[in-house]
Amino acid sequence: MSLFNFAVSKTIMHVPKPIVSHFAKGYIAGSTLADAVRVTKDLNRQGMMTTIDILGEFITRIDQAISFKDDGLNILRTIEREKLDANLSIKPTQMGLLIDKDRCFEIIRELVAEAKKINNFVRIDIEDVTTTDDTFAFFRKLREEFPGHVGTAFQSYLRRTPLDVVDLADGYQNYRLCKGIYIESRKHAWKNPQAINRNFMVSLEKLLKQGAYVGIATHDELLVFEAMTLVREMGLKPDQYEFQMLLGVDEEMREIILAGGHRLRVYVPFGEDWLPYSKRRLKENPAIAQHALKQMLGINKH
C-alpha cells in the first residue's frame, strides 16, 4: 500500500462530510427508493441481480426501528410491483437489536414473512462481533419457519467463522461470505490480509461442500479466481451460488464474472444515512479514496 493510501485508510473516519459526499455519489443509488429502483432496473437489463438496502444502523429509539421496518416492507412490495430481480438486505441494529432484542426479532420476522408471501428473500446482514451471536440465533429460528426466504452472512476476517460455518450446517443454508469491514480487535479478527483470504477460501469450500447456497462477495481478483476455480472443480451449476459486488466498485470485474457464465448480484444502498457506510467503503478501498481525493484536488485533470 502506498503512503498516500495508508494515510487515507488511517484518517478517513475524520474526513469532512463534503469530501466523503463527493466519493459517495458512485456508490450510493441515491436518497430515495425510486433511485434504488432506477439503478436496479438498469442493472437487471445488464443481466445482474441486486439486493436493495436502506442505509442506517445502530439506532437509539424503537420508533426508528418501526420506521425502518415499514421501509423494508415497502421495498419488498415495490420489488414485487416493479417485477425487479432483487431482494432485501437489512441490519439487526437497524431494526432495534441493541434496544429490545425480542422486539427486533419480531420486526425482522415480519419482514421475512412478507418476503415469503411474495416469494422473495431477506438477507440479515452481519455487523460487528457484539451482534454476531444474536444474528445467528435469529437466523436459526427464522430458517425453521421460512426456509428459502431468509439468509445471513459470514465474515472471513473473524477467527470464529470456520467454526460458525460448521455449527450452522444443521439446517437451511443461504449465506453471503465477505471479508468483513467493521473494526475489530486482534482477539476476534485476523489482521494479515493473506490470513483473511485463506480463511475466506477455507470457509467457502466448507460451505459449498455442505450444500449451502453462497453469495461470494468480494472484489479481490485473486479470490474471484480461486472461487471460480473451486466451483468449476466441484462441478457446480450457476444456480448453486452467485458472486456479489458493491455498487460502483470494479465494473470491469462485473463484466468478467458475467462473461464467465456466473450469476452476479450487486448491492444497491440508498438513503439519507450514507455517511458511516461511505466512510467504511473508503477505509476498505484506500485506492478508491486516493482516486476520489485526487479528482477533488484536480490532480487527474491532465
C-alpha positions in Angstrom: 0.0 0.0 0.0 1.3 3.4 -0.9 2.0 6.0 1.8 -0.9 8.1 0.5 -3.3 5.1 0.6 -2.1 4.2 4.1 -2.7 7.7 5.3 -6.2 7.8 3.8 -7.1 4.4 5.3 -6.0 5.6 8.8 -7.6 9.1 8.7 -10.8 8.6 6.6 -13.1 8.4 9.6 -12.2 12.0 10.3 -12.6 13.3 6.7 -15.2 16.1 6.4 -18.6 15.2 5.2 -18.4 17.2 1.9 -15.4 15.3 0.7 -17.0 11.9 1.6 -20.1 13.1 -0.2 -18.1 13.6 -3.4 -16.8 10.0 -3.1 -20.2 8.5 -2.3 -22.0 9.5 -5.4 -21.0 6.4 -7.4 -21.5 4.0 -4.6 -25.0 5.0 -3.3 -28.0 4.8 -5.6 -29.4 8.0 -4.2 -31.5 9.2 -1.3 -34.9 7.6 -2.2 -36.3 4.2 -3.1 -37.1 5.5 -6.5 -33.3 5.9 -7.0 -32.7 2.3 -6.0 -35.4 1.1 -8.4 -33.9 3.1 -11.2 -30.4 1.6 -10.6 -31.8 -1.9 -10.1 -33.7 -1.7 -13.4 -30.5 -0.7 -15.2 -28.5 -3.5 -13.6 -31.3 -6.0 -14.4 -31.1 -5.0 -18.0 -27.4 -5.8 -18.0 -28.1 -9.3 -16.6 -27.3 -8.6 -12.9 -29.5 -9.2 -9.8 -29.5 -6.7 -6.9 -30.1 -6.6 -3.2 -31.6 -3.3 -2.0 -30.6 -1.8 1.3 -31.8 1.3 3.0 -28.8 2.8 4.8 -28.9 3.2 8.6 -27.7 1.2 11.6 -27.1 1.3 15.4 -30.3 3.2 16.0 -31.2 4.5 19.5 -35.0 4.6 19.6 -37.6 1.9 18.8 -39.7 4.2 16.7 -36.7 4.3 14.3 -36.8 0.5 14.0 -40.5 0.7 13.2 -39.8 3.2 10.5 -37.1 1.1 9.0 -39.4 -2.0 9.1 -42.0 0.0 7.2 -39.3 1.0 4.7 -38.4 -2.7 4.3 -41.9 -3.7 3.7 -42.2 -1.0 1.1 -39.0 -2.2 -0.6 -40.3 -5.8 -0.8 -43.7 -4.7 -2.2 -42.0 -2.3 -4.7 -39.8 -5.2 -5.9 -42.9 -7.3 -6.5 -44.9 -4.5 -8.1 -42.0 -3.4 -10.4 -41.0 -7.0 -11.2 -37.4 -6.4 -10.2 -34.8 -9.2 -10.0 -33.9 -8.1 -6.4 -34.2 -8.9 -2.8 -33.8 -7.0 0.5 -30.9 -6.6 2.9 -31.3 -5.4 6.5 -29.1 -4.9 9.6 -30.2 -6.1 13.0 -29.1 -2.9 14.7 -31.2 -1.0 12.2 -34.2 -3.0 13.5 -33.5 -2.4 17.2 -31.3 -5.2 18.3 -29.4 -3.1 20.8 -32.7 -1.6 22.2 -35.1 -4.5 22.5 -33.9 -7.9 21.3 -37.3 -9.6 21.3 -39.0 -6.7 19.5 -36.1 -6.7 17.0 -36.7 -10.4 16.2 -40.5 -9.8 15.7 -39.7 -6.9 13.3 -37.3 -9.0 11.3 -39.8 -11.9 11.3 -42.5 -9.6 9.9 -40.2 -8.7 7.0 -39.3 -12.3 6.3 -43.0 -13.3 6.4 -43.7 -10.6 3.8 -40.8 -11.9 1.7 -42.3 -15.4 1.8 -45.7 -14.1 0.9 -44.4 -12.6 -2.4 -41.7 -15.4 -2.9 -38.8 -13.1 -2.2 -35.8 -13.2 0.3 -34.4 -11.2 3.2 -30.6 -11.1 3.9 -29.8 -10.4 7.6 -26.5 -8.7 7.3 -23.7 -9.4 9.7 -22.3 -6.5 11.7 -19.7 -6.1 14.5 -18.9 -9.0 16.8 -21.1 -7.8 19.6 -24.1 -8.7 17.4 -22.9 -11.9 15.8 -24.4 -14.5 18.2 -27.8 -12.8 18.2 -27.8 -12.5 14.4 -27.1 -16.2 14.0 -29.8 -17.0 16.7 -32.3 -15.0 14.7 -31.4 -16.8 11.5 -31.7 -20.2 13.2 -35.2 -19.5 14.3 -36.4 -17.9 11.1 -35.0 -20.5 8.7 -37.1 -23.1 10.5 -40.2 -21.2 9.8 -39.3 -19.6 6.5 -36.8 -21.9 4.7 -35.8 -20.4 1.3 -36.7 -16.9 2.3 -34.0 -15.8 4.8 -30.2 -15.9 4.9 -27.4 -14.3 6.8 -23.7 -13.7 6.3 -20.2 -14.7 7.4 -17.0 -12.5 7.6 -13.7 -14.2 6.8 -11.6 -11.8 8.9 -13.3 -13.2 12.0 -11.4 -16.1 13.6 -14.6 -17.8 14.6 -16.1 -18.1 11.1 -15.0 -21.6 10.1 -16.5 -22.9 13.3 -19.7 -21.0 12.7 -19.9 -22.4 9.2 -20.0 -25.9 10.6 -22.2 -25.0 13.6 -24.9 -23.7 11.2 -24.8 -26.6 8.9 -27.8 -28.4 10.5 -30.5 -26.6 8.6 -31.3 -24.5 5.5 -28.2 -22.6 4.4 -28.1 -19.4 2.4 -25.2 -17.1 3.1 -23.2 -14.1 1.9 -19.5 -14.6 2.5 -17.4 -11.4 2.7 -14.1 -10.4 4.2 -15.6 -8.0 6.8 -15.3 -4.3 7.3 -16.0 -3.4 11.0 -13.0 -2.5 13.2 -12.4 -5.5 15.5 -9.6 -6.4 17.9 -6.9 -8.9 17.0 -8.5 -11.2 19.6 -11.5 -11.6 17.3 -10.2 -10.9 13.8 -7.3 -11.8 11.6 -5.2 -8.7 10.6 -3.0 -10.3 8.0 -4.6 -10.0 4.5 -3.3 -13.4 3.5 -4.8 -15.0 6.6 -8.2 -13.3 5.8 -8.1 -14.5 2.2 -7.1 -18.0 3.3 -10.0 -18.1 5.8 -12.3 -16.9 3.1 -11.4 -19.8 0.8 -11.5 -22.4 3.7 -14.9 -21.1 4.7 -16.2 -21.1 1.1 -15.1 -24.6 0.4 -16.7 -25.8 3.7 -20.0 -24.1 2.8 -20.2 -25.4 -0.7 -19.4 -28.9 0.3 -22.2 -28.6 3.0 -24.6 -27.8 0.2 -25.0 -24.1 1.1 -26.0 -21.5 -1.4 -23.3 -18.9 -1.1 -23.1 -15.3 -2.3 -19.4 -15.0 -2.9 -19.0 -11.3 -2.0 -15.6 -10.0 -3.0 -13.8 -7.5 -5.3 -10.4 -9.2 -4.7 -9.3 -10.6 -8.1 -7.4 -13.4 -6.5 -10.4 -14.6 -4.5 -12.6 -14.3 -7.6 -10.1 -16.6 -9.4 -9.9 -19.0 -6.5 -13.7 -19.1 -6.2 -14.2 -19.7 -9.9 -11.7 -22.5 -9.8 -13.4 -24.1 -6.8 -16.9 -24.1 -8.3 -15.6 -25.5 -11.6 -13.7 -28.3 -9.8 -16.8 -29.1 -7.8 -18.9 -29.2 -10.9 -21.4 -26.7 -9.5 -24.1 -25.2 -11.7 -24.6 -21.4 -11.9 -27.8 -21.6 -9.9 -26.0 -23.2 -6.9 -24.0 -20.0 -6.0 -23.6 -16.4 -7.0 -21.0 -13.7 -6.9 -21.8 -10.4 -5.2 -20.3 -6.9 -5.6 -20.9 -3.4 -4.3 -22.4 -0.7 -6.5 -19.7 1.3 -8.1 -16.8 -1.0 -7.5 -14.8 -2.6 -10.3 -17.3 -2.6 -13.1 -14.8 -4.4 -15.4 -14.7 -7.3 -12.9 -18.5 -7.4 -13.0 -18.3 -7.9 -16.8 -15.7 -10.6 -16.4 -17.8 -12.6 -13.9 -20.9 -12.4 -16.1 -19.0 -13.3 -19.2 -17.8 -16.4 -17.4 -21.4 -17.6 -17.1 -21.7 -16.8 -13.4 -24.6 -15.1 -11.6 -23.9 -11.7 -10.1 -25.8 -9.7 -7.6 -25.0 -6.0 -6.9 -25.6 -4.4 -3.5 -27.7 -1.2 -4.1 -27.8 1.0 -1.0 -29.9 4.2 -0.7 -31.0 6.6 1.9 -30.1 9.8 3.8 -27.8 7.9 6.3 -25.0 7.4 3.9 -22.0 8.8 5.8 -21.0 5.8 8.0 -21.4 3.4 5.1 -19.3 5.6 2.8 -16.5 6.1 5.3 -16.3 2.3 5.7 -16.1 1.9 1.9 -13.3 4.5 1.8 -11.4 2.7 4.6 -11.8 -0.7 2.9 -10.7 0.7 -0.5 -8.0 3.3 0.0 -7.0 3.2 -3.7 -10.5 4.4 -4.5 -10.2 7.1 -1.8 -6.9 8.2 -3.5 -8.6 8.5 -6.8 -11.6 10.4 -5.5 -9.4 12.8 -3.5 -7.1 13.4 -6.4 -10.1 14.3 -8.6 -11.2 16.8 -6.0 -7.7 18.3 -5.9 -7.6 18.5 -9.7 -4.6 16.2 -9.9 -6.1 14.0 -12.6 -7.2 16.7 -14.9 -4.3 16.3 -17.3 
